[in-house]
Amino acid sequence: MKLDASDIRYLSSDTFRVLTAVEMGSKNHEIVPTALIANLAGLRSGGVNKCISDLARRGLVKREANAKYDGYRLTYGGYDFLALKTFSKRDTVCSVGNQIGVGKEADVYVVAGNEDTQRVLKIHRLGRISFRAIKSKRDYLQNRRNASWMYMSRLAAQKEFAFMKVLYEHGFPVPEPIDQSRHCLVMTLIDAFPLRQIHDLKEPGKLYSELMDLIVKLARVGLIHGDFNEFNILIDTLSSPGKEIPILIDFPQMVSTEHENAEYYFNRDVQCIRSFFLKRFRYQSTLYPKFKTIVREGTREMNLDVEVEASGFGKGESRKLEEYMEVFGIGCDQHDEDEVEEEEEEEEEEDSDRSDNDQEEPEIQSDHKEIESESTPKIDDDLDSDQNSSPATQIKTTKSKNKSKNYHQKLELDQDEIKNIVIKKMNKIKNSNHLKHHSKKSVKISNHSTPIGSKFKNDIKSLCSTEF
């Protein structure tokens, strides 16, 4: 849903009190009874009914028609208003601007602070597109899909804020976290472009080296991003003219290097960057970090995963969020289909433009010395080569060779063999036709003057008399 904060100024304190009561009742009720709302709000029944009707008219609460009792449930719109009210009291957000980003699990808006400073408001909306899997995941959600989704959205916001705060305090290139409430968080606005929108780089090897170094630095402090790709990397070109500075965003999938699937997430992050640079910039390098050589016993510089756990986001909350993301398939492979299709169309247009301008296909750039430059730390021992082809590639190559070999063998058949095959086929058809027209069963004769099967017999005679 789209955030419309224009009505928040017209809601009274009693109305927000009732909305807060619905939120409190949603902890153990999907549909909160009206009597419980009145009890939690501490207002008279007449005042509660008036406030509820006002909230329902604005879409902040919703009444279920087929419920066994009279009650209401909290909507994402009401959850948004509660978070904005909290930000307003803290002078974190004073006004809401345009929407600058939308995804399957979050919305991003430009907001203004108390001194008209532009900031970013990120609203997590987990479960917005996961309703398709509700039947198969009903046991996990325990028949409380709305409350569970809002709870998971709050956990995602808490996790992202905790990781962003720790990374920013230790000098990593991330936005500055400002505040967090419920399923929303506020951060500084960075004037940069997503990496997926950049189509040309003067030195792609330099940026490739910086991104690989960033993955290595995160691993050496005990963290793995888990969704390190062109959608979650901003390129700042204004702070330092002539230099591309990568900024890392989106941290709900971040895990510790002690995680049971840490190696899989690490290798997936590395492969995402390698595939993107090969596809977009025609750049390929055989040097890339490897998990087993990066993460060794006693090689950690810091334990930021322990600091995040000490900040309040413990293993219990992290485990619940990871289970939810695993159940509903939220991760690196869950980018918007529209964005992926749009990017593929852009790449096809680029390829057609290149073919029109240059008949020769451009060579793939390869630079193996970028990672060993003086500006970036050397990670020679942590790199692996992919010169040997994978088993899957070898199998595909063998199959293609066998197919081409069989095809050429078929072409090398003699003309006599072809003639014999055709004659056998025609005789078989002729015998079947003879049995069909000379059987004991009655056959209906058509009104045509030509007997049935005569044209077919003539065709057989002409085919059999043909010389090959």
C-alpha positions in Angstrom: 0.0 0.0 0.0 1.1 3.6 -0.6 1.7 5.8 2.4 -0.6 8.8 2.7 0.4 10.8 5.8 -2.0 13.7 5.1 -4.7 12.4 7.5 -2.4 12.1 10.5 -2.8 15.7 11.5 -6.6 15.3 11.8 -6.5 12.4 14.2 -7.1 13.3 17.9 -5.2 11.9 20.8 -8.1 9.6 21.7 -8.1 8.2 18.2 -4.4 7.4 18.5 -5.1 5.9 22.0 -7.7 3.5 20.4 -5.3 2.7 17.5 -2.6 1.9 20.1 -5.1 -0.4 21.9 -5.7 -2.3 18.7 -2.0 -2.8 18.3 -1.6 -4.1 21.8 -4.5 -6.5 21.4 -3.0 -7.7 18.1 -0.2 -9.4 20.1 -2.5 -12.3 21.0 -5.6 -11.6 18.8 -5.7 -11.4 15.0 -9.2 -9.8 15.3 -9.2 -7.7 18.5 -12.7 -7.7 20.2 -14.3 -4.3 20.6 -14.7 -4.8 24.3 -11.0 -5.5 24.7 -10.2 -2.3 22.7 -12.3 -0.2 25.0 -10.7 -1.8 28.0 -7.1 -1.2 26.8 -7.9 2.3 25.6 -9.5 3.3 28.9 -12.3 5.3 27.2 -16.0 5.0 27.3 -17.7 2.7 24.9 -19.4 5.6 23.0 -16.0 7.4 22.5 -14.3 4.2 21.5 -17.0 3.4 18.8 -16.6 6.9 17.4 -12.8 6.6 17.2 -13.0 3.1 15.7 -15.4 4.3 13.0 -13.0 7.2 12.2 -10.1 4.8 12.0 -12.0 2.3 9.8 -13.1 5.1 7.4 -9.4 6.0 6.9 -8.4 2.4 6.4 -6.2 2.2 9.5 -8.3 -0.7 11.0 -10.5 -3.2 9.3 -13.6 -5.1 10.4 -13.9 -8.7 9.5 -17.4 -9.5 8.1 -17.4 -13.2 8.8 -15.9 -13.1 12.3 -17.6 -15.0 15.2 -17.5 -11.8 17.3 -17.4 -8.0 16.8 -13.8 -7.0 16.4 -11.2 -5.2 14.3 -7.7 -5.9 13.0 -4.8 -3.6 12.5 -3.8 -2.8 8.9 -0.4 -1.8 7.6 -1.7 1.8 7.2 -2.5 1.9 10.9 0.9 0.5 11.7 2.5 3.2 9.5 0.6 6.0 11.4 1.8 4.6 14.8 5.4 4.7 13.7 5.1 8.2 12.2 3.5 9.4 15.4 6.5 8.1 17.3 8.9 9.8 14.9 7.0 13.0 15.2 7.3 13.0 19.0 11.1 12.5 18.7 11.4 15.2 16.1 12.9 12.7 13.7 10.3 13.1 10.9 8.3 16.3 10.4 7.0 15.8 6.9 6.8 13.0 4.3 7.8 13.5 0.7 7.8 11.4 -2.5 8.3 7.7 -2.8 11.8 7.0 -4.2 11.9 3.2 -4.1 9.6 0.2 -3.9 10.3 -3.4 -3.6 8.6 -6.7 -2.7 9.3 -6.3 1.0 9.9 -2.6 1.6 9.0 1.0 0.5 11.4 4.0 0.6 10.3 7.6 1.0 12.1 11.0 1.3 11.2 12.7 4.6 12.3 16.0 6.3 13.7 16.3 9.8 13.2 19.1 12.3 15.7 21.4 10.5 14.4 20.6 7.0 17.2 18.1 6.5 16.3 15.5 3.9 16.3 11.9 5.2 15.2 8.5 4.1 12.2 6.6 5.6 12.3 2.8 4.9 9.1 0.9 5.7 9.4 -2.9 5.8 6.3 -4.7 4.5 7.1 -8.4 4.8 4.3 -10.6 3.7 2.9 -8.2 1.0 3.6 -10.7 -1.8 3.8 -13.8 0.3 0.0 -14.4 0.5 0.3 -16.8 -2.4 2.1 -19.3 -0.1 -0.3 -18.9 2.8 -2.0 -22.3 2.3 1.3 -24.2 2.4 2.7 -22.1 5.2 -0.4 -22.0 7.5 1.3 -24.1 10.2 4.2 -21.7 10.4 1.9 -18.6 10.6 -0.5 -20.4 13.1 -3.5 -18.8 11.3 -2.4 -15.3 12.3 -0.9 -14.1 9.1 -1.4 -10.3 9.5 0.0 -10.1 13.0 2.9 -12.4 12.1 3.8 -10.4 9.1 3.8 -7.1 11.1 5.9 -8.8 13.8 8.4 -10.0 11.2 8.5 -6.6 9.6 9.4 -5.1 13.0 12.1 -7.7 13.5 13.5 -6.9 10.0 13.6 -3.2 10.9 15.3 -3.8 14.2 17.9 -6.1 12.6 18.7 -3.6 9.8 19.0 -0.7 12.3 21.3 -2.7 14.6 23.6 -3.8 11.9 23.7 -0.4 10.2 24.5 1.3 13.5 27.4 -1.0 14.3 28.8 -0.8 10.8 28.6 3.0 10.7 30.3 3.3 14.0 33.2 1.3 12.7 33.7 3.3 9.5 32.0 1.1 6.9 30.4 2.9 3.9 26.8 2.7 5.0 24.1 5.4 5.6 24.0 6.9 9.0 21.1 5.4 11.0 19.0 8.0 12.8 15.9 6.3 14.4 13.8 3.2 14.4 10.2 2.5 15.4 8.2 -0.6 14.8 8.6 -1.6 11.2 10.2 1.7 10.0 13.7 3.2 10.2 15.1 6.6 9.3 18.6 7.1 7.9 20.5 9.9 6.1 19.9 10.5 2.4 22.8 9.8 0.1 22.8 11.4 -3.3 24.0 8.4 -5.3 22.9 6.0 -8.0 22.2 2.2 -7.7 24.9 0.1 -9.3 22.3 -1.5 -11.6 21.6 1.9 -13.2 25.2 2.5 -14.2 26.0 1.3 -17.7 29.5 2.6 -18.3 32.7 2.8 -16.1 36.1 4.1 -17.1 37.9 1.6 -14.8 35.6 -1.3 -13.9 38.5 -3.3 -12.5 39.0 -0.7 -9.8 35.4 -0.7 -8.6 35.4 -4.5 -8.8 38.4 -4.6 -6.5 36.8 -2.2 -4.0 33.7 -4.3 -3.8 35.6 -7.5 -3.3 37.6 -5.8 -0.6 34.4 -4.7 1.1 33.2 -8.3 1.2 36.5 -9.4 2.7 36.4 -6.6 5.3 32.9 -7.6 6.4 34.0 -11.2 6.7 37.0 -10.3 8.8 34.8 -8.6 11.4 32.5 -11.6 11.5 29.7 -10.5 9.1 28.3 -11.6 5.8 25.9 -9.3 3.9 23.9 -12.1 2.4 22.4 -10.0 -0.4 25.5 -8.3 -1.9 24.4 -7.4 -5.4 23.8 -4.5 -7.8 20.4 -3.7 -6.2 21.9 -3.0 -2.8 25.0 -1.0 -3.7 24.9 2.7 -4.3 27.7 4.5 -6.2 28.5 8.0 -5.0 30.2 10.1 -7.7 29.6 13.5 -6.2 31.6 13.3 -3.0 34.9 12.8 -4.8 34.8 13.8 -8.5 36.3 11.2 -10.8 36.0 8.4 -8.1 33.2 5.9 -7.6 32.6 5.3 -3.9 30.4 2.2 -3.1 27.7 2.6 -0.4 26.2 -0.5 1.1 22.5 -0.7 2.0 19.8 -3.3 2.9 20.9 -5.5 5.8 18.0 -7.7 6.9 19.7 -10.8 5.4 23.1 -10.2 7.1 24.4 -13.1 9.1 27.5 -14.0 11.1 30.4 -15.9 9.8 29.6 -18.5 12.4 26.2 -19.2 10.7 25.7 -22.8 9.5 25.2 -21.5 5.9 27.9 -18.8 6.1 30.0 -20.2 3.3 27.0 -20.4 1.0 26.0 -16.8 1.6 29.6 -15.6 1.2 30.2 -17.4 -2.1 26.8 -16.2 -3.4 27.7 -12.6 -2.7 31.0 -13.0 -4.6 29.3 -14.7 -7.5 26.6 -11.9 -7.8 29.3 -9.3 -8.3 31.3 -11.4 -10.7 28.3 -12.2 -12.9 27.1 -8.6 -12.9 30.5 -7.1 -14.0 30.8 -9.7 -16.7 27.3 -9.1 -18.0 27.2 -5.3 -17.8 30.8 -4.1 -18.2 32.4 -7.1 -20.1 34.9 -7.3 -17.3 36.1 -10.7 -16.0 38.7 -11.4 -13.4 40.0 -14.8 -12.3 40.8 -13.4 -8.8 38.1 -13.5 -6.2 37.9 -14.1 -2.4 37.3 -17.6 -1.1 35.5 -18.2 2.2 37.8 -21.0 3.5 40.9 -18.8 3.2 39.3 -15.6 4.4 37.6 -16.9 7.5 40.3 -18.7 9.5 40.6 -19.3 13.2 42.1 -16.3 15.0 42.1 -14.1 11.9 39.1 -11.9 13.0 39.9 -8.2 13.4 36.7 -7.5 15.4 33.5 -9.3 16.5 30.8 -7.1 15.2 28.3 -10.0 15.2 28.7 -10.2 19.0 28.2 -6.4 19.3 25.0 -6.6 17.4 23.7 -9.3 19.7 24.7 -7.2 22.7 22.8 -4.2 21.3 19.5 -5.9 21.8 18.8 -8.0 18.7 19.6 -11.4 20.0 19.8 -14.9 18.5 16.1 -15.6 19.2 14.8 -12.7 17.1 17.4 -13.4 14.4 16.4 -17.1 14.3 12.7 -16.2 13.9 13.4 -13.8 11.1 15.7 -16.2 9.3 13.0 -18.9 9.5 10.5 -16.5 8.0 12.8 -15.6 5.1 13.6 -19.2 4.4 9.9 -20.2 4.4 8.9 -17.5 2.0 12.0 -17.4 -0.1 13.1 -13.9 0.7 16.7 -13.2 -0.4 19.1 -12.5 -3.2 16.9 -14.4 -5.7 13.8 -12.4 -4.9 14.4 -9.2 -6.8 11.6 -7.6 -8.6 10.8 -9.4 -11.8 9.9 -6.1 -13.5 13.3 -4.7 -12.6 15.1 -7.8 -13.9 13.1 -7.7 -17.1 13.8 -4.0 -17.6 17.5 -4.6 -17.1 17.5 -7.5 -19.6 15.7 -5.2 -22.2 18.3 -2.5 -21.6 21.1 -5.0 -22.1 19.6 -6.2 -25.3 19.3 -2.7 -26.6 23.0 -2.1 -25.7 24.0 -5.2 -27.5 22.1 -4.2 -30.6 23.7 -0.7 -30.5 27.2 -2.3 -30.2 26.5 -4.6 -33.1 25.3 -1.7 -35.2 28.3 0.5 -34.4 31.0 -2.1 -34.3 30.8 -5.3 -36.4 33.5 -6.9 -34.3 32.4 -8.1 -30.8 34.2 -6.2 -28.0 36.8 -8.2 -26.1 36.2 -9.0 -22.5 38.4 -7.0 -20.3 40.6 -8.8 -17.8 42.7 -7.2 -15.2 44.3 -9.3 -12.5 46.4 -6.6 -10.9 43.6 -4.4 -9.6 43.2 -6.3 -6.3 46.9 -6.1 -5.7 47.0 -2.3 -6.0 48.5 -0.1 -3.3 45.2 1.6 -2.6 43.5 -1.6 -1.6 44.8 -4.4 0.8 46.4 -7.4 -0.9 44.4 -10.5 -0.6 46.4 -12.9 -2.8 46.2 -15.8 -0.3 42.4 -15.3 -0.2 41.8 -15.6 -3.9 40.8 -18.6 -6.0 41.0 -19.2 -9.7 38.2 -20.5 -11.9 40.3 -21.5 -14.9 39.1 -25.1 -14.8 35.6 -25.5 -16.2 32.9 -26.9 -13.9 31.6 -30.5 -14.2 28.2 -29.2 -15.5 30.0 -27.3 -18.3 31.9 -30.4 -19.3 28.8 -32.5 -19.4 27.0 -30.0 -21.6 30.0 -29.8 -23.9 30.2 -33.6 -24.2 26.5 -33.8 -25.0 26.7 -31.2 -27.7 29.7 -33.1 -29.3 27.8 -36.4 -29.2 24.7 -34.7 -30.8 26.8 -33.2 -33.6 28.6 -36.6 -34.2 25.3 -38.5 -34.5 24.0 -35.9 -36.9 27.0 -36.2 -39.2 26.7 -40.0 -39.0 23.1 -39.8 -40.3 24.2 -37.6 -43.2 26.8 -40.2 -44.2 24.2 -42.9 -45.0 24.4 -44.3 -48.6 21.7 -43.6 -51.1 21.0 -47.4 -51.3 20.2 -47.5 -47.6 17.9 -44.5 -47.9 16.1 -46.1 -50.8 15.6 -49.4 -48.9 14.3 -47.5 -45.9 11.8 -45.6 -48.0 10.6 -48.7 -49.9 10.1 -50.6 -46.6 8.1 -47.7 -45.2 5.9 -47.5 -48.3 5.3 -51.3 -48.4 4.2 -51.2 -44.7 1.7 -48.4 -45.5 0.5 -50.3 -48.6 -0.2 -53.5 -46.6 -2.0 -51.6 -43.9 -4.1 -49.9 -46.5 -4.9 -53.2 -48.2 -6.1 -54.7 -45.0 -8.2 -51.6 -44.4 -10.1 -51.7 -47.7 -10.4 -55.5 -48.1 -11.5 -56.5 -44.7 -14.8 -58.2 -43.9 -16.2 -55.1 -42.3 -18.5 -53.0 -44.3 -17.1 -49.7 -45.6 -19.2 -46.7 -46.5 -18.6 -45.7 -50.1 -18.5 -41.9 -50.7 -20.3 -40.1 -53.5 -17.0 -39.4 -55.2 -16.5 -41.0 -58.6 -12.9 -42.1 -57.8 -12.8 -45.3 -55.6 -11.4 -45.0 -52.2 -7.6 -45.6 -52.1 -7.0 -45.2 -55.8 -5.1 -41.9 -55.4 -3.1 -43.4 -52.6 -2.1 -46.5 -54.7 -1.0 -44.2 -57.5 1.2 -42.2 -55.1 2.7 -45.5 -53.8 3.6 -46.6 -57.3 5.1 -43.3 -58.2 7.2 -43.3 -55.0 8.4 -46.8 -55.5 9.4 -46.2 -59.1 11.4 -43.1 -58.2 15.1 -43.5 -58.5 17.3 -42.1 -55.7 
